[in-house]
């Protein structure tokens, strides 16, 4: 049995459109307001008008968050991550890249995740992230 002791991180910041399958993801070193600002700035270059759904994380509601013009932020109710389609994408990525695998270096894991995300098709994103409405 292989065991890798240690603790290093990177984080995916993502936005998805579950109807079209369009997606935008950045790999960043931390979860904080500075990185969230980088994500929003880069996202707005590709999508100058959009609505982004976020949970109540501190960096999502920070007074230092710089929301680009044309971007609207809607916050989910507390304790309801299941309502955010991007959560299903992250679970899918994890199950297809890191589950039951050991990587020698963090950069190997980063490369694997980045390659996987680059190759995600719109159809896969739709099938993973789209949730049927309950009426």
N, C-alpha and C positions, 0 to 999 in steps of 0.2 A: 504494500500500500504506500503510495506516494503522499507525502505531507510537505507542504511548503509553509514554513513559519515566517511570519513577518507581516507588515501592514503598510501598504502603500496604496494610494488612491488616485483616481482621476474620475471625472464626472461627465456625463452626457447631459447636455441641455438640448431639448428637442421641442419642436412644434409639429403637429400633424394636422392635416385636413382629412378626416375620416371619409368624407364624401368623394374626394378626388384622388386620395392617396398621396398627395404632395406632402413632402416632409422636409424639415430643415433641422440639422443636428450639428452641434459643435462639441468637441471634446475640450474640457477646460480643467485646470488643476484643482479648483476649489469650488465649494458652494458658498457664495457670498454675494453681496451687492455689486462689488466690482465686476465679478464674472458675469452676473446677470445683466449688467449694463453692456458688457461686450456682446453677449448673446443678442440682446434687444437691438443694439446698433447694427450688427451684422444681419440679423433677420430682416430689419426694416429696409436694408439695401435691396434685398430680393423681393420683399413683400411690403411695399410702402404703405399699404392700407390693409389692416388685418385686426382680428379680434383674437386675443390669446387668453386661454383659460388657465388660471393658476390656483394653487392651493394657498394656504395661509402661512407659508414659510416666511421667516423673518426677512429674508433677502427679497421676497416677492412684494413685501409691503413697506420696505424701508423708505424713509424720507429722502434718502440719497439715491433712490432708484430714478434713473433718467429714461422716461418713456418717450420714444421718438414720436414726432408728430405723425398722425395717421394710424398709430397703433393704439388699440383700446385693450385694456386689461379687465377681465372679469374674474372675480375671485369665487371659488367654490365655497359652499358652506363648510364649516369645520368638520373634520373627521370623515370626509367623503371622497377619498382618492379614487374610488371606483367610478366616479363620474367623469374623470379626466381620461380621455382616450389615449393620451401619451403614456399613461401608466401601463397600459396593455402592450404598447410598443417596447418599453424598457424590459418588461418581463419576457417578451419574445426574444429580444436581443440576448438577454442573459441566458435563457434556456438553449439558445443555439450557438453561443460562443464560449461561455465559461463553465457551464454545468459539467461537473465531473472532470475538469481539466486542471492541470498544474502548469503554470508558465514560469520559466526560469527568470525572466525579467519583466518588469512592468511594461517596458516598451514592446515586448512581444505580445502582451495582452492588448495594449493600445492598438498595435498594428492589426491584430485579429478583429477587434471590434470595429475599427475604422473601415477595414475592407468589407466586413459584413454589412455595415450601414450603407456604404457607397453602393452596394449591389442590391439593396432592397428595392423591389419594384413597387410601383403605385398599387398594383393589384394585391400584393402581399400586405402593404400598409392598410388598404381598405379592409381586407379580410380580418386583419388583426385588430384594428382600431374601431371599426364601425360597430355601433351597438344599436340593435333594433329598439325602437321606442316602445314603451309599454303603454297601451291605450286602454 
